[in-house]
Structure formats: C-alpha cells, structure tokens
Amino acid sequence: MPGWMLTISVAAAIAWLTLAPVPPEAEHIELFEGADKWVHAIMFGTLTCCILLDRQRHSCWHDITPAFAFLSGAISTTAGVAVEVLQKYMEAGRSYDPGDIAADAGGALVALLFYLAFQPLWSVRRQ
C-alpha cells in the first residue's frame, strides 16, 4: 500500500466500528467483564503500530525515534478521545465512557513500547 494507506484503512475501520449505530441484536451479546476495554486497547494499539509502521516504511526502514513513537501514541489517544466525544453527542446507541479513553491510551502506550523494543529486528540502522 502506498503512503499512509495502512493507517488510513485502520482508522476508517475503527471509526466505523466505534461510531456506526449499534444493531439491536448486538446489545444482547455478552462477553466477559471488561471485554470492551480490551477491544479498545487492541484497536488503538493497532492504530499506533500502523502509524509507526507506515512512517518507518516511508523512511526506508530507518529507526523510529522515541519522540515520534510517543507522538504516534498521542495521535491514537486523541483519536480515541474524539470517538468518545462523538459518541456522547450522537444518538446511535453509543455512550461516552472515560474508561474507554483510558483503554485507548493504554493500548497505544503498550503498542509503542513494544514497537520500540522490537524495531531493531527489522529496521536499518543509520550510520
């Protein structure tokens, strides 16, 4: 995929999953306690990884700096805050939950830390 298409595709999927009206049959699906928080953490962690991966591909696989990694996490977290604010004012069967924002931020932080830890496996070192 050229440019930032991976990030854009994941962001669009997250927007659809979090902002589309809740189908009536979905309200009766029961998972384990806190499952929605895990889903939020995974979604926004994935978004963070996609931002980092697209940036690293764009820079010919040179290392991502920790500053850019934390910026990527901040961007993902901000997107999570925006989703929650939109859910608060939309009438689509969704609701505002500060716990979801915490899960978004937590997922983004874990993802960027793992990305920084493992990027030497695939990056090209600058000389």
C-alpha positions, 0 to 999 in steps of 0.5 A: 500500500502506498503512503499512509494507506495502512493507517488510513484503512485502520482508522476508517475501520475503527471509526466505523466500528466505534461510531456506526449505530449499534444493531439491536441484536448486538446489545444482547451479546455478552462477553466477559467483564471488561471485554470492551476495554480490551477491544479498545486497547487492541484497536488503538494499539493497532492504530499506533503500530500502523502509524509507526509502521507506515512512517518507518516504511516511508523512511526506508526502514530507518529507526523510529525515534522515541519522540515520534513513537510517543507522538504516534501514541498521542495521535491514537489517544486523541483519536480515541478521545474524539470517538468518545466525544462523538459518541456522547453527542450522537444518538446511535446507541453509543455512550461516552465512557472515560474508561474507554479513553483510558483503554485507548491510551493504554493500548497505544502506550503498550503498542509503542513500547513494544514497537520500540523494543522490537524495531531493531529486528527489522529496521536499518540502522543509520550510520 
